[in-house]
Amino acid sequence: MGENTSIRAMWSDFIKGQDKKPEEMNDTFTSWYFGADQQTADELAELVLTGTKRATTSLYESYIFEKEPIPKVGDYSIITDWEGKAKCIIQTTAINICPFKDVTEAFARREGEGDKSLDYWRDVHRHFFSLECDDMSKTFSEDMLVICEEFEVVYP
């Protein structure tokens, strides 16, 4: 399945509102959805749009396994719903790589999910990362590195 046309349209609209030429933006962005199922993807996209969700966490090992670049401050991402329809553009404002067990209560609150507690965050992410590890033939450990990414919505 190809890229949803709404992604390119949103990026184009975003660029038009910048004080830069399109070629200065280097057309560098990723597009993705949160989670591993439709309900999660759509709910978390809505939390981003309402300003409740201002952070996300990913398993460092997944980037190595997929041979993908580690996110960095300044990166743009187009967040989509499960169907691939563009919902908003975020820009990474902070990155902290640490062991899963060292993620803080403050960061869990910025993720904005569930009751926003560290216990909720740990339960949900432990489950999600365990599934990711299964796909990579690895075993999840709370000593594994995670990428704690903070962001702001920059469009719309």
C-alpha positions in Angstrom: 0.0 0.0 0.0 1.4 3.4 -1.0 1.6 6.5 1.1 -1.7 8.2 1.9 -2.0 11.4 -0.2 -2.9 13.3 2.9 0.7 12.9 4.1 2.3 14.8 1.2 -0.6 17.3 1.2 0.0 18.1 4.9 3.7 18.4 4.4 3.3 20.7 1.5 0.9 22.9 3.4 3.3 23.0 6.3 6.2 24.0 4.1 4.2 26.8 2.6 3.8 28.3 6.0 7.5 28.3 6.8 10.0 31.0 6.0 12.0 28.5 4.1 12.0 27.3 0.5 10.8 23.7 0.0 14.3 22.6 -0.9 15.6 24.0 2.4 13.3 21.6 4.3 15.0 18.7 2.5 11.6 16.9 2.5 12.8 15.1 5.6 10.1 13.7 7.7 8.8 10.3 8.8 5.2 9.3 8.9 3.8 6.8 11.4 1.1 5.9 13.9 1.3 5.1 17.5 0.9 1.5 18.8 0.1 -1.8 17.2 -3.6 -1.7 16.6 -6.3 0.6 15.2 -7.8 1.6 18.5 -4.5 2.6 20.1 -3.3 4.4 16.9 -6.4 6.5 16.6 -6.7 7.2 20.4 -3.1 8.3 20.8 -3.3 10.5 17.7 -6.2 12.2 19.3 -4.3 12.7 22.5 -1.6 14.4 20.5 -4.1 16.7 18.8 -5.6 17.7 22.2 -2.1 18.4 23.7 -2.4 15.7 26.2 0.3 13.5 24.7 3.6 15.3 24.3 6.0 12.4 24.4 6.6 8.8 23.2 8.9 6.0 24.0 10.4 3.5 21.6 12.7 0.5 22.1 16.2 1.4 21.1 16.8 -2.2 19.9 14.0 -1.9 17.4 15.9 0.9 15.5 19.0 -1.3 15.4 17.0 -4.3 14.2 15.2 -2.3 11.5 18.4 -0.4 10.6 16.5 2.9 11.1 18.1 6.2 12.3 17.6 7.1 16.0 15.3 10.1 16.3 17.0 13.4 17.0 16.0 16.8 18.2 14.6 18.8 15.3 13.1 15.8 13.4 9.7 16.1 11.9 7.1 13.4 12.0 3.7 13.3 10.4 1.4 11.4 12.8 -1.3 9.4 11.1 -4.3 7.4 12.2 -4.3 3.6 11.7 -5.5 4.0 8.1 -2.6 6.3 7.2 -4.5 9.6 7.1 -2.3 12.5 8.3 -3.5 14.1 11.6 -0.7 16.5 12.5 3.1 17.2 12.3 5.2 17.0 15.4 8.8 18.1 15.9 11.1 16.4 18.3 12.2 18.8 21.1 14.2 16.4 23.4 15.7 12.9 23.3 16.8 10.9 26.3 18.1 7.3 26.0 17.9 5.4 29.2 17.1 1.9 30.6 13.4 1.2 30.7 13.6 0.9 34.5 14.9 4.5 34.7 12.0 6.3 32.9 10.5 8.9 35.3 7.1 9.7 36.6 7.3 13.1 34.9 8.0 11.5 31.5 5.1 9.1 31.9 2.9 12.1 32.6 4.1 13.8 29.4 3.2 10.6 27.4 -0.4 11.4 28.5 -1.8 7.9 28.4 -4.2 6.2 30.8 -4.1 7.7 34.2 -0.7 9.2 33.4 1.0 7.3 36.2 4.4 5.6 36.0 2.8 2.3 36.9 0.3 2.6 34.0 3.2 3.6 31.7 5.3 0.6 32.8 2.5 -1.9 32.4 1.5 -0.8 28.9 5.0 -0.3 27.6 6.3 -3.6 29.1 3.6 -5.4 27.2 4.2 -3.5 24.0 8.0 -3.9 24.1 7.7 -7.6 25.0 5.7 -8.1 21.7 8.4 -6.1 19.8 11.1 -8.2 21.3 9.2 -11.4 20.4 9.2 -10.2 16.7 13.0 -9.8 17.0 13.5 -13.1 18.7 14.7 -11.3 21.9 13.5 -11.3 25.5 12.4 -8.0 27.0 14.4 -6.8 30.0 13.8 -3.7 32.1 17.5 -3.0 31.6 16.9 -2.5 27.8 17.4 1.0 26.5 14.4 3.0 25.4 14.3 6.3 23.5 12.2 8.9 25.4 11.2 11.4 22.8 9.5 14.7 23.7 7.7 16.7 20.9 5.5 19.6 20.1 2.8 19.8 17.5 3.9 22.3 14.8 1.0 21.8 12.3 -1.9 22.3 12.2 
